């Protein structure tokens, strides 16, 4: 087992809903064991307000989330990632980001 939390990146195309939800859930349930992040291959620039409302209604912290590009995690000085998960839907005709 690592002596530090594992860094986890959840990728989605827009980084406005699913990846934000995954980040919020792992932030709460994996506290101390995981350090979650989320990003998008084509970020929308804003988090879906319904997503924030849902998180808040379920007792998750809905503060501080922003829709950001995955390029932030490919730059020098970015956190070293232990896991990268893609959360998208090919059935809906979405283009899944590939890390």
C-alpha positions, 0 to 999 in steps of 0.5 A: 500500500502506498504511503500517500493517497492515490491520485485518480483522474476521471475524464469525460468529454465536457467535464460538466457532470459525470466526471464531476460526480465521480470526483465528488463521490471518491473525494468523500468515500475515499478520503485519505486514500484517494485524491480525485480530480476530473477533467474533459477533452473538450470542457464546457467551461461550466459545471452543470447546475443540475449536477451541483444540485444533485450532489448537494441533495445527496450530502456531497460537497458541491463547492469548488468544482470547475470544468477544466481541460485534461491538458492541466494534468499533462503539464510539468508539475501536475500531480502524478496520476495513479489511475485514469478512468474514462466516464462516457457513453459510446452508445450515446454517440459521444467520443470518449477521451483517450489518455 
